[in-house]
Amino acid sequence: MEKTADAGTLWIAPGHALMQRRVLAATSLSYVVVILDTSIVNVALERIGAALSTDIAGLQWVVNAYILSFASLLLSGGALADRLGARKIYLAGLTIFTLASACCGWANDLSVLIVARVLQGCGAALLLPASLTLIKQAFPETSERAAAIGIWAGCGGAAMAAGPLVGGVLIHLFDWRSIFLANLPIGLLGIWLTWRIGRDHKPAQLPTPQLPTQIRPLDLGGQCAAILTLAALIAVLIEAPVLGWRSLPVLAGIVLSMTAGGVFLKLQSGRAQAMLPLSFFRIGAFSGAALVSMISALTFYGLVFVLSLYFQQVLAYSPLHTGLAFLPLTALVSAGSMLSNRLVEAYGPRRLVAAALGCYAVGFLGLLWSISASSYWLLALPLPAIGLAAGLITPAATAALMTAVEPGRAGVAAGVLNSARQTGAALGVALFGGVIAASHPFQLGLQIVLWASAGLALAAALAWQRALKPG
C-alpha cells in the first residue's frame, strides 16, 4: 500500500519479488503505449487525411498535438508525482491516456481527434515520470533498479522498432482507428496491475523515522507560460506555409510566443526552485546534452513524418508496406540503445555522441543521393545509419548529463532532458512538414529537409565537442 510522508510514497517490502514484478509489468506496459503513440500514427497519415478531409497542416497537428502536450507538461507531471504520490499520478495518467485513446478511435472530425491527442499527451506526461519513480521505490537496491530500468527502457525501444509495423498490420486488418483502440486493452491491463499493487501489499515497517522529503513546488505560472510559448511557436510553423508569414494570425502567434517565452524566462530566473533551473545551462555537459537530444529528436521525428508522407503519397505504399519500409530505420534504434552504454564505457560519451552525429549526417546525405532512384533498396541503405545514431545518442547524452548534475537534482535534470527531446520532436514535425507543404514537387522539399538535417547534425557535433572539451 501507500505510505504518505509529505508526498505519497510506495513502499515495497524487501524481497517482495511478486510485487516488484507487478510494478515493472505495469510501468513497462505504460511505456510501450506512450512510445507507440509517437511513431505508430505516422503510417496512418494518408488514411486519416482521406477520412477526415485534411491537408499536411492538419496531419502535422494530429502528430504534434500529442507531442506538444507531452513536452509541455512533463516537468509538472514529475512535480505532481512528488507532491501527491507516484502511484496516484501514475493511475491518473494511465486512465486519462486510455480514455483519450478511445476518443481518438471514435473521432469523426479532425478537431475532435486533435483534442483527444492533446489529452493523450497530458496522460503520458503524468504517467511517464511517475513510472520511473515507482520503479525507484520498488527496487531499492542499485543493481536491481538498474536491471529494472533496463527492462523498462528495452520495452520502449521494442515499441519504437515495432510501432510502424504494428500500425501497418492493424490498418491492413481493420482501419486507422484500430491504432488508437489497440491502446485500450493495454491501458486497462496496466490499470488493473497497478490496483493490485495497492490492494495486495502490506507496508513494510521502517526501522527509523522517515525524514521529510523536500517537495518540488508546482509552478503554475511557469507551466502556463511554457505551454503558450511552445503552442504558439508550433502553430506559427505549421500554419505559416498555409496562411502566409505576413498574415495577421501568424504575426499574432509570433508576438505571443516571444512574449510568453520572455515571461517564462523571467519567472524561472526569479525562483529558487524553478521548473527549468537556468543555472543548469552553465554546465557544459548539461547544455550539450540538451542541445544534442533536441537536435536528434528534431531530425529523427521530422524525417519519420516526411518519409511517411513520401512512402504513401509519392510511392503509393499501403500502410502495411510503409510499416515494413521503416524497419531498417526503427530496428536499429533499439539496437543502438542496447549498445550505447557499453560503448560509453569503452570510449566515453564525448567521442560516442560525436561519432553518432557524424553517422546521422552520413545517413541523411546518403538519403539525399538515393531518393532520386526508384528502387526502395537504394533508399533503405542509409536508414540503418540514421536509426543506429538515434539509438546511440539518447543513452549517451543522458549518461553525460547525469554525471554533470548533483544527485539531488538528477530527477529535475532528467525531466528537462526529456522535455527537450519532446520539444525537438514537435519542432521537427512542424518545420519539416512546413517545408514539404511549401515545396513542389515533393522531392524538392525532401531534399531541403535532408540538407538541413545533415547540417544540423554536424553543427550539433561541433557544439557537443566544445561543450565537453576537457579543462
N, C-alpha and C positions, 0 to 999 in steps of 0.2 A: 504494500500500500504506500501511500504518500505520507511523508512526514514534513511538516512545514516549519522552517526556521528562517524567518523573514520571507524568502521565496520558497515555493513548494519544491521539495527535493525527493526524488525517488530513491529509496534505499533497498538494495538487493542483498539478501543475506549471503555471507561468504560461502562459496561452493554451491550456490543455488543454480546449478547448470541449466535446469529446465527453464527457469525464469529468464536467465541470460539468453537462452536460445529464442525465447519468445520476443524479447526486446530486439534482438538482432533481426529476427524474421520480420517483425512489424516495421522497423525502420528501413530495412533493405527494400521491402516491398514499396514503401512510400517513395524512396529514392528512385526506384525503377520507373514509376509512373511520372515523376517530376522530370526526369531526363528524357523519357519517351516523348513527352509533350513539347520538348524543344526541337525535336527532329522529325517525329512521325507525321506532323501536319504538312510538311513540305511535299510529300508525294501525293497529297490530296489537293494541291493548289488548283490544278486545272479543273477538277471535278467541282470543287467549291465555287470557283469563278463562274462556271457554266450554270450551276444550280441556283446561285444567288445573284446572277447577272452583275458581276463586279469586274473591275479592271485591276491592273497591277497595284494601284494605290490601295484598293480595298483588300487585296491579298496581303499587302505589307501590314495592314492593320490587324488582320487575322493572326499573323505570326507575332507581331510586335506588341499587341495588347497584353499577351501573356508575359513576354519577356520584360516589358516595361514595368508592369505592376510588381513582378517578381523582384526586379532590380531595386525598385524604389523602396520596397518595404522590408527587404532582408534585414537591415540593421535594427529596425523596430521590432521585427519578429524575434530576434535574439534577445532584445531588452525585455520584451513581454514574457519570454520563457524564463528569464532570470527573476522577474517580479512575481509571476503568477504560478510558476511551476511548469517544468518542461512537458510533463505528461498531459496536463490540461491544454496547453497551447498546441501540442502535437495532435491531440484528438480534434481540437477545434479546426486546425489547419487541414487535416486529412478529411474531415467532414465537409468543410467548405469546398475543397478541391473535388471531392466525389460528387457533390450536388451540382457544382458548376460544370463538371464533365457531362452530367445528364442533360443540363440545359444546352450545352454545345451540341450534343447529339440530336436534340429535338428542335434546334433553331431553324426557323423558316425564313429568317430575314438577316441581312448582313449585320445590322446594328445589334440585334439580339445575340448573334454569335460573338461579336466583338466584346460586348458587356460580359458575356459568360466567360470569355477568355481572360478578361481582366480579373474576374473572381477566381478563376483557376490560379492565376499568378499570385493573388492575395493568399490563397490557401497554401501554395507552395512556399511562399515567403515565411509563413508561420511554422510550417512543419519541418522545413529543412534544418534551420538552426536548432530547433528542439530535438530533432532526431539525433544529432551529434551529442547534445547534452545528455540524452537518455543513455546513449552508448557509454559515455564517460562515467555516468553514475552506476551503470550496471556492471561495468568491467573496471574495478578499481586498480587492478594490477596492470602495470605499464605494458608488459608483454602481451597479456590477454587483450588489452584495449587496442594495441597496435594491430593484432590479428583481426579483431572485430571490425576495426575501421577499414582494414584491407579488404575484407569480405564485402562491407558496405560499399566501398568505392568500386570494387570489382563488379558489383551488380549494376552500378551506374554506367561503367564502361561497356558492359554487355548490352545494356539498354540502348546506349548510344549507337553501338555497332548494329544492333538488330532493328532499331527504330524504323528506318526507311523500308526494310524488307518486310517487317511485320505489318507496317501500314499498307504496303503494296498488296500483300496477301489478303488482308481484311477488306480492302476496297475491291479487289478482284472477286472475292466470295460474296460480299454484301454490297455496301456502298460507302461513301466518305464518312457518313455519320458513325459508322462502326468503330472508327479510330478513337472516338471520344467515348462511346458507350462501353468499349472494352475496359475502360478505367473503373467501371462500376464494381464488378466482382473483386478486382484487386483492392480497391479502396475499402470495400465492405469487409474483406478479409483482414486488412490491416487494422481497421477499427475494432473488429472482434478480438484480434490478438492483443491489442493494447488494453481493452477492457479486462481481458483475462489476467494481464499483469497486475492490475489493481485488485481484482477480486481474489486471486489465489495467494498473493504474497502476504506474509506477516512481517511487519517491520523488524529489522534487526535492532538489538539494544546496543547503543553506542557506549563504549567503555568510559568515555569522557564527554563532558558537555560540548555540544556543537557550538563553535564560535559563530557569531553573527556574520552573515555574508554581506558584503557591500553590493547593493543592488544598483545597477545602472538606471539612471533616470530615463523616463520616456520623453524624448524631445519632440513634442507635437509641432512646435513652430518650425524646427529644422526639417521635420518629416514633410510638412506641407510645402515648404519652400523647395525641397528636393523633388517632390512629385511634380510641382508646377514647372520647375526648370527642365526636367527630363521630358515631360509630356509635351511641353510647348516646343522644345527643340526637335523631338521626333516628328511632331505634327508638321513643323515647317519643312523638314527634309522630305517627308512623304508627299505633302500637298503642293509644294512649290513647283515641281515639274508639271503639275496639272493646272494650277491656278495662275502661275507666273510669280516670279520673285518680287515684282512690284505691286502685286495685288494687296488690298487692304488686310485681309485675314493673315497673309503670310508676314507682312510688316508688323502687324499687331503681335503675332506669335514670336517674332524675333525680339521685340521690345519686352514682352512678358518673360521670355526665357532669360534674357540678360538681367532684367530687374530681379526676378526670383533667385537667380544664381548669385547675384550680389548680396541679397538678403540672407541667403543660406550661408555664404562665407562669413558674413558679419556675425551671424548668430553662433557659428561654430568657433570663431576666434574669441568670442567672449564667454565661453562656457568652460568650466573646469573639467566636466565630464561630457565632452561633445560627442554627438553621434558619429561625426567624422573628425577624429583628432588631427588637426592640421600639423601638429608637431611631428606626426609620423613621417610627413613628406620631407623632413630634414634628414631622414635616414636614407642614405643612398640605396641600400638594398630594398627598402620598402617602396620607394618611388619607382625604382627599376622594375620590381615585381609587379606593381600595379599597372605600369605602362605596358609592359610586355604582355600581361594577361589580357588587358583591354584590346591591344592590337591583335593578339592571337584570336580572340573571340570575334572581333570585328571582321577580320578577313575570312575566318573559317565559316561562321554562320552566314555572313553576307554571301560568300561563294556558294554555300549549300542552297540558299534561297534562289540565287540566279541560275545555278545549274539545274535545279528542279524545273524552273520555267523553260530552260533550254531543252532539256530532255523531253518535256511534254509538249511544248508549243512548237519548237523548231524541228526536233527529230521525231515527233509524234509517238513517243513511247507511251505505253499504258502505265498506270500506277505500279503494277507488279514489275514491269520491265524497268521502270525508274528505280524502284527499290533495289533490284538486282544490280543496276548500273552503279549505285552508290557503294556497294560492298567493298570494292578496293580502297575506298576512302575511309569508311566508318570502321571496318575491321582493324585497320592499322592504328586507329585512335586508341582502341582497347589495348592492343599490343604495346604501343608506346607508353601508355600509363603503367603497365606492368613492368616494363624495362627501366623506367625513369629513375626509380630510387637506387637501383644497382649502379646505374651509370653516374648518378650524382656522387655516390660513394667513391667511384673509381676516378672520376675526372673533375668533380666539383660542379656546382650549379652555373658558375660563370662561363666555363667552356661549353657545357652541355646546352644551355639555353641559346648561346650564340650560334652553335652548330645547328640547332634545331631551326632557328630563324633563317639561317642560310639554306637549310633544306626546304623550308617554306618557299623562299624566293625561287629556288630551282624548280620546285613543283609548279608554281604559278607561271614561270616563264616557259616551262615545258607545255603547259596547257595552252599558252598563247600560240605556240607553234602548232599544236595538234588540232585546234578547233577548226582549222581550215580543211582538215581531212574529213572524209565522210565515214571513215571506219571508227567504230566505238573503241576498238582495241588500242588504236593510237591515242585516243582521248583518255583511255583508262590508265595508260602507262605512268603519267605524272601523279595520279591520285594517291597512290600509296605514300609518296614522299610528303604530301600535304597532310595526310592522316597521321603518319608517324610523327611529324613535327608537332602537330596539335596535341598528341598524346604525351609527348616528352615534356612539353613546356609547362603545363599546369602543375604537376607534382614538383618539378624542379624549382619553379618560381615560388611555390608555396613553401618549400623547404628553406629557401634563402630568406624569405620574409620572416618565417617563424624563428630562425636563428638570430635575426637582427632585432627583434622586438622582445622586451622582457616578458617572462612567462605570465605575469599577472594581467597583461594586456593582449595576450595572444588571441583570445576569443574575439575581441573587437577588431583586431588587425585582420583576422581571417574573414570576418564579416565584410570589412571594407574590400578585401581582395575579391570575394565572391560578387559583391556589388559592382566592382569594376569590370569583371568578366561579363556579367549580365548586361551592363550598360553598353559594353563593346558590342555584344551580340545585337542589341536593339539598333545601335548606330549602323552596324554593318548592313542589316536588312534595309534600313531606311535609306542609307547612302547609295548602296549598290542597286537597290530596286529603283531609286530615283534616276540613276544613270541609265538603266535599261529602259525606263519609261520615256526618257527624253531622247533616246538614240534609235535611229533607224538606218539599216536593219539591225536585228537583234545582235548579230555577231560583232557589230561595231561597239555596242555598249559592253559586250562581254570582253572585248579586247581592252577597253578603257579600265574595266574592273580589274583585270588581271595585271595590267601595268601598274595600277595604283596599289594592288596588294603586294606585288613584288617590291615596290619602292618602300611601302610601309614596313615590310618585314626587315629590309636591310637597314632602314633608319632605326627601327627598334633594336636591332642587333648592336648598332653603334652606341645607342643610348644605354643599353644594358652593360656593355663592356666598360663604359665610362662610369656608370653607377657603382659597379662592383670592382673598380680598379683598386688594387691593393695600396694601402697607405693613403 
